[in-house]
Amino acid sequence: MDTSSPAVFANAELIKMYTGRRVRAVVQVIRNEGGVLVGKSTDGQQLTVKGSPAFPLSHFVEVIGIADGNQSIRAEISTDLGENFDAVAYDGLCQLANGKHRKLFL
């Protein structure tokens, strides 16, 4: 496992803390606009993903990339997770990874 450039687990609210750093987020696709994916983050807020290929509406997509300002990511890797995904559990993971248990995560 390459740990030289870890991606922080984040939702739309947490992205702003990591501007310029590598993050990992999951969004549910709302719309695709010519290389820009607009989705709903696991915390219910809107998140924009630049440089992502198009994915089917309502699908969940894991995005790894650079936090590019408030609620925006420049995608490096995007993975289709399908239509069934536990967004509440993932959001809980984001809270743990950025809260009192952050030392357990890279």
Backbone as a chain_set.jsonl record, in Angstrom:
{"seq": "MDTSSPAVFANAELIKMYTGRRVRAVVQVIRNEGGVLVGKSTDGQQLTVKGSPAFPLSHFVEVIGIADGNQSIRAEISTDLGENFDAVAYDGLCQLANGKHRKLFL", "coords": {"N": [[0.84, -1.181, 0.0], [0.603, 2.135, -0.931], [1.639, 4.789, 0.914], [2.56, 7.306, 0.574], [1.164, 9.491, -0.358], [-1.445, 10.007, 1.081], [-5.061, 9.948, 1.038], [-7.426, 11.914, 2.549], [-10.352, 10.979, 4.304], [-13.357, 12.502, 3.521], [-16.251, 14.653, 3.633], [-18.585, 16.97, 2.084], [-18.684, 19.163, 3.867], [-16.275, 18.91, 5.296], [-14.321, 19.185, 3.341], [-13.402, 21.817, 2.927], [-11.482, 22.172, 4.876], [-9.255, 20.993, 3.861], [-8.117, 22.16, 1.582], [-6.17, 22.076, -1.309], [-5.026, 19.693, -0.627], [-4.925, 16.076, -0.833], [-7.913, 14.271, -1.07], [-10.627, 11.998, -0.265], [-13.792, 11.228, -1.269], [-17.34, 10.499, -1.323], [-19.956, 10.783, -3.6], [-23.377, 11.206, -4.629], [-24.554, 11.074, -7.825], [-25.953, 13.924, -9.274], [-26.032, 15.491, -11.569], [-24.312, 15.65, -14.765], [-22.034, 17.774, -16.291], [-20.411, 18.322, -18.87], [-17.63, 17.271, -18.238], [-17.667, 18.054, -15.638], [-18.893, 16.919, -12.669], [-21.743, 17.034, -10.719], [-22.755, 16.445, -7.509], [-24.401, 14.908, -4.64], [-23.079, 15.019, -1.53], [-22.141, 12.73, 1.133], [-22.962, 13.945, 3.441], [-25.153, 15.318, 2.707], [-24.818, 17.753, 1.446], [-24.084, 19.744, -1.493], [-21.569, 18.843, -3.848], [-18.963, 19.545, -6.056], [-17.3, 17.997, -8.736], [-14.496, 18.21, -10.583], [-13.177, 17.331, -13.779], [-14.007, 14.721, -13.925], [-15.153, 11.656, -15.371], [-18.334, 11.073, -17.017], [-21.051, 9.748, -15.147], [-23.802, 7.481, -14.502], [-26.951, 8.955, -13.555], [-27.969, 9.216, -10.147], [-26.221, 7.238, -9.295], [-23.686, 6.247, -6.975], [-20.476, 7.596, -6.464], [-17.075, 7.17, -5.847], [-14.595, 9.503, -5.251], [-11.267, 10.407, -5.66], [-8.996, 12.915, -5.156], [-7.743, 16.301, -5.485], [-8.603, 18.684, -3.098], [-10.237, 21.493, -4.052], [-10.772, 24.27, -3.209], [-13.807, 25.558, -1.709], [-16.044, 23.02, -1.308], [-15.398, 21.562, -3.667], [-13.683, 19.332, -5.857], [-10.775, 18.365, -7.631], [-10.654, 15.799, -9.687], [-8.728, 12.802, -9.563], [-8.964, 10.058, -9.537], [-11.883, 8.254, -10.184], [-14.52, 6.23, -9.138], [-17.182, 4.136, -9.918], [-19.685, 3.251, -7.74], [-22.14, 2.175, -7.901], [-25.77, 1.958, -7.453], [-26.596, 1.373, -4.884], [-25.593, 2.231, -1.796], [-24.317, 2.823, 1.426], [-24.651, 5.753, 2.543], [-24.888, 7.076, 4.98], [-23.367, 5.546, 6.782], [-20.822, 5.878, 5.596], [-20.515, 8.627, 5.919], [-20.375, 8.727, 8.682], [-17.922, 7.435, 8.996], [-16.262, 9.394, 7.881], [-16.543, 11.382, 9.826], [-15.394, 10.1, 12.078], [-12.779, 9.723, 11.114], [-11.85, 12.271, 11.049], [-12.091, 13.239, 13.54], [-11.958, 12.461, 16.975], [-10.717, 10.021, 16.575], [-8.799, 10.284, 14.637], [-6.086, 9.624, 14.522], [-5.972, 6.958, 13.94], [-6.245, 6.775, 11.274], [-4.623, 7.287, 8.095]], "CA": [[0.0, 0.0, 0.0], [1.365, 3.369, -1.033], [1.227, 5.771, 1.921], [3.299, 8.54, 0.337], [0.217, 10.578, -0.614], [-2.747, 9.501, 1.516], [-6.255, 10.755, 0.794], [-8.223, 12.071, 3.763], [-11.79, 10.747, 4.16], [-14.016, 13.797, 3.703], [-17.547, 14.944, 3.03], [-18.567, 18.348, 1.578], [-18.379, 20.087, 4.969], [-14.868, 18.767, 5.691], [-13.437, 19.489, 2.208], [-12.786, 23.149, 3.061], [-10.322, 22.073, 5.774], [-8.166, 20.312, 3.172], [-7.831, 22.796, 0.294], [-4.823, 21.808, -1.808], [-4.592, 18.356, -0.206], [-5.61, 14.923, -1.439], [-9.075, 13.828, -0.301], [-11.442, 10.886, -0.775], [-15.19, 11.516, -0.938], [-18.36, 9.781, -2.082], [-21.096, 11.621, -3.971], [-24.431, 10.604, -5.448], [-24.607, 11.922, -9.015], [-27.159, 14.705, -9.556], [-25.951, 15.815, -12.999], [-23.005, 15.727, -15.421], [-22.007, 18.982, -17.133], [-19.197, 18.425, -19.659], [-16.393, 17.122, -17.46], [-17.918, 18.438, -14.243], [-19.949, 16.125, -12.05], [-22.346, 17.664, -9.544], [-23.349, 15.375, -6.73], [-24.767, 15.128, -3.238], [-22.13, 14.375, -0.63], [-22.761, 11.87, 2.144], [-23.553, 14.795, 4.487], [-26.328, 15.968, 2.131], [-24.47, 19.0, 0.771], [-23.648, 19.614, -2.887], [-20.129, 18.786, -4.065], [-18.629, 19.598, -7.477], [-16.109, 17.22, -9.062], [-13.973, 18.632, -11.883], [-12.327, 16.351, -14.443], [-14.544, 13.369, -13.749], [-15.979, 11.163, -16.481], [-19.767, 11.042, -16.722], [-21.592, 8.547, -14.514], [-25.266, 7.494, -14.513], [-27.622, 9.687, -12.485], [-28.309, 8.488, -8.917], [-25.148, 6.335, -8.873], [-22.702, 6.755, -6.024], [-19.142, 7.602, -7.048], [-15.975, 7.537, -4.956], [-13.671, 10.397, -5.941], [-10.009, 10.725, -4.989], [-8.409, 14.036, -5.877], [-7.273, 17.446, -4.715], [-9.638, 19.619, -2.672], [-10.004, 22.682, -4.861], [-11.663, 25.301, -2.692], [-14.978, 25.164, -0.944], [-16.961, 22.025, -1.86], [-14.996, 21.209, -5.014], [-12.534, 18.419, -5.935], [-10.201, 18.056, -8.946], [-10.585, 14.336, -9.641], [-7.621, 11.995, -10.088], [-9.553, 8.726, -9.703], [-13.32, 8.194, -9.905], [-14.971, 4.841, -9.199], [-18.624, 3.956, -9.81], [-20.047, 2.313, -6.674], [-23.492, 1.685, -8.161], [-26.921, 2.684, -6.912], [-26.825, 1.027, -3.479], [-24.429, 2.566, -0.994], [-24.736, 3.345, 2.724], [-24.062, 7.086, 2.691], [-24.857, 7.432, 6.404], [-22.201, 4.873, 7.362], [-19.617, 6.53, 5.078], [-20.404, 9.936, 6.564], [-19.875, 8.444, 10.034], [-16.493, 7.171, 8.848], [-15.619, 10.706, 7.692], [-16.513, 12.054, 11.132], [-14.393, 9.422, 12.907], [-11.447, 9.931, 10.547], [-11.473, 13.669, 11.244], [-12.398, 13.587, 14.915], [-11.098, 11.951, 18.048], [-10.018, 8.803, 16.151], [-8.027, 10.584, 13.424], [-4.76, 8.989, 14.563], [-6.089, 5.602, 13.399], [-6.291, 6.895, 9.817], [-3.444, 7.934, 7.519]], "C": [[0.88, 1.237, 0.0], [0.823, 4.391, -0.03], [1.926, 7.106, 1.727], [2.378, 9.739, 0.092], [-1.186, 10.13, -0.224], [-3.879, 10.48, 1.215], [-7.11, 10.742, 2.057], [-9.685, 11.762, 3.453], [-12.503, 12.06, 4.442], [-15.405, 13.795, 3.08], [-17.488, 16.422, 2.593], [-18.195, 19.353, 2.668], [-16.893, 20.072, 5.32], [-13.884, 19.167, 4.6], [-12.708, 20.815, 2.415], [-11.574, 23.154, 3.992], [-9.084, 21.554, 5.051], [-7.852, 20.896, 1.791], [-6.368, 22.573, -0.086], [-4.275, 20.449, -1.425], [-5.442, 17.285, -0.87], [-6.721, 14.439, -0.512], [-9.766, 12.678, -1.014], [-12.871, 11.17, -0.314], [-16.104, 10.647, -1.786], [-19.506, 10.746, -2.338], [-22.12, 10.776, -4.724], [-24.676, 11.568, -6.605], [-25.981, 12.581, -9.161], [-27.203, 15.051, -11.041], [-24.496, 15.828, -13.46], [-23.049, 16.923, -16.36], [-20.661, 19.097, -17.831], [-17.906, 18.382, -18.856], [-16.516, 17.551, -16.017], [-19.111, 17.633, -13.747], [-20.452, 16.893, -10.841], [-23.075, 16.565, -8.796], [-23.694, 15.799, -5.317], [-23.797, 14.327, -2.387], [-22.871, 13.554, 0.42], [-23.338, 12.668, 3.309], [-24.734, 15.602, 3.954], [-26.044, 17.261, 1.394], [-24.007, 18.728, -0.659], [-22.131, 19.674, -2.976], [-19.9, 18.737, -5.575], [-17.324, 18.858, -7.703], [-15.673, 17.592, -10.476], [-13.083, 17.536, -12.464], [-12.776, 14.915, -14.285], [-15.27, 12.93, -15.01], [-17.452, 11.17, -16.052], [-20.149, 9.695, -16.106], [-23.107, 8.625, -14.553], [-25.83, 8.273, -13.322], [-28.01, 8.736, -11.363], [-27.249, 7.492, -8.477], [-24.248, 7.036, -7.856], [-21.318, 6.593, -6.643], [-18.129, 7.989, -5.979], [-14.981, 8.352, -5.777], [-12.442, 10.597, -5.064], [-9.369, 11.825, -5.821], [-7.994, 15.143, -4.931], [-8.447, 18.363, -4.384], [-9.309, 20.974, -3.284], [-10.948, 23.788, -4.411], [-12.862, 24.699, -1.992], [-15.899, 24.252, -1.744], [-16.69, 21.697, -3.329], [-13.74, 20.339, -4.963], [-12.09, 18.324, -7.393], [-9.897, 16.569, -8.94], [-9.298, 13.782, -10.247], [-8.139, 10.6, -10.432], [-11.035, 8.813, -9.35], [-13.787, 6.758, -10.114], [-16.481, 4.767, -8.988], [-18.917, 2.883, -8.763], [-21.465, 1.769, -6.845], [-24.561, 2.512, -7.482], [-27.163, 2.436, -5.427], [-25.549, 1.238, -2.677], [-24.936, 3.174, 0.306], [-24.028, 4.672, 3.002], [-23.96, 7.509, 4.152], [-23.642, 6.809, 7.089], [-20.905, 5.539, 6.889], [-19.429, 7.897, 5.732], [-19.922, 9.784, 8.008], [-18.387, 8.155, 10.023], [-15.728, 8.482, 8.677], [-15.497, 11.446, 9.021], [-15.466, 11.429, 12.046], [-12.97, 9.72, 12.434], [-10.947, 11.361, 10.724], [-11.73, 14.15, 12.661], [-11.425, 12.965, 15.889], [-10.327, 10.695, 17.666], [-9.122, 9.04, 14.929], [-6.661, 9.943, 13.392], [-4.787, 7.559, 14.012], [-6.054, 5.597, 11.872], [-5.041, 7.601, 9.327], [-3.68, 9.403, 7.308]], "O": [[1.785, 1.371, 0.823], [-0.333, 4.804, -0.128], [1.893, 7.954, 2.618], [2.779, 10.881, 0.315], [-2.027, 9.897, -1.093], [-3.667, 11.69, 1.147], [-7.469, 9.68, 2.565], [-10.209, 12.232, 2.444], [-12.281, 12.672, 5.487], [-15.694, 13.051, 2.143], [-16.44, 17.054, 2.722], [-17.457, 20.302, 2.401], [-16.318, 21.12, 5.611], [-12.726, 19.459, 4.897], [-11.52, 20.921, 2.11], [-10.731, 24.046, 3.904], [-7.975, 21.663, 5.574], [-7.364, 20.175, 0.92], [-5.456, 22.84, 0.696], [-3.178, 20.081, -1.848], [-6.524, 17.552, -1.395], [-6.5, 14.224, 0.68], [-9.529, 12.417, -2.194], [-13.127, 11.332, 0.879], [-15.702, 10.127, -2.827], [-19.972, 11.435, -1.432], [-21.786, 9.779, -5.363], [-24.972, 12.743, -6.387], [-27.016, 11.914, -9.173], [-28.24, 14.93, -11.693], [-23.575, 15.993, -12.66], [-23.992, 17.072, -17.138], [-19.834, 19.908, -17.415], [-17.172, 19.369, -18.808], [-15.562, 17.422, -15.248], [-20.193, 17.668, -14.333], [-19.655, 17.355, -10.024], [-23.901, 15.848, -9.362], [-23.336, 16.885, -4.861], [-23.706, 13.106, -2.512], [-24.087, 13.676, 0.57], [-24.124, 12.13, 4.089], [-25.262, 16.468, 4.652], [-26.947, 17.819, 0.771], [-23.59, 17.617, -0.987], [-21.486, 20.452, -2.273], [-20.561, 17.979, -6.285], [-16.356, 19.052, -6.968], [-16.383, 17.327, -11.446], [-12.328, 16.89, -11.738], [-11.99, 13.99, -14.493], [-15.934, 13.741, -15.654], [-17.762, 11.263, -14.865], [-19.635, 8.648, -16.497], [-23.659, 9.723, -14.631], [-25.266, 8.254, -12.228], [-28.342, 7.577, -11.613], [-27.357, 6.941, -7.381], [-24.079, 8.255, -7.885], [-21.026, 5.575, -7.27], [-18.289, 8.997, -5.292], [-14.577, 7.941, -6.865], [-12.554, 10.915, -3.88], [-9.216, 11.691, -7.035], [-7.906, 14.941, -3.72], [-9.195, 18.771, -5.273], [-8.232, 21.527, -3.057], [-11.832, 24.194, -5.166], [-12.92, 23.499, -1.724], [-16.47, 24.673, -2.75], [-17.615, 21.569, -4.131], [-12.848, 20.566, -4.146], [-12.925, 18.214, -8.292], [-8.974, 16.128, -8.255], [-8.843, 14.232, -11.298], [-7.802, 10.035, -11.473], [-11.396, 9.388, -8.323], [-13.489, 6.142, -11.137], [-16.998, 5.277, -7.994], [-18.455, 1.748, -8.881], [-21.933, 0.986, -6.018], [-24.305, 3.616, -6.999], [-27.866, 3.212, -4.78], [-24.56, 0.526, -2.85], [-25.884, 3.959, 0.292], [-22.958, 4.71, 3.61], [-23.033, 8.23, 4.52], [-22.967, 7.466, 7.881], [-19.991, 5.745, 7.687], [-18.306, 8.279, 6.061], [-19.153, 10.61, 8.5], [-17.663, 8.573, 10.927], [-14.66, 8.658, 9.264], [-14.47, 12.063, 9.305], [-14.728, 12.148, 12.72], [-12.07, 9.941, 13.245], [-9.756, 11.63, 10.567], [-11.599, 15.34, 12.949], [-10.216, 12.944, 15.656], [-9.376, 10.328, 18.357], [-8.73, 8.084, 14.26], [-6.118, 9.736, 12.307], [-3.743, 7.012, 13.658], [-5.859, 4.552, 11.251], [-4.46, 8.417, 10.044], [-2.791, 10.108, 6.829]]}, "num_chains": 1, "name": "protein.A"}
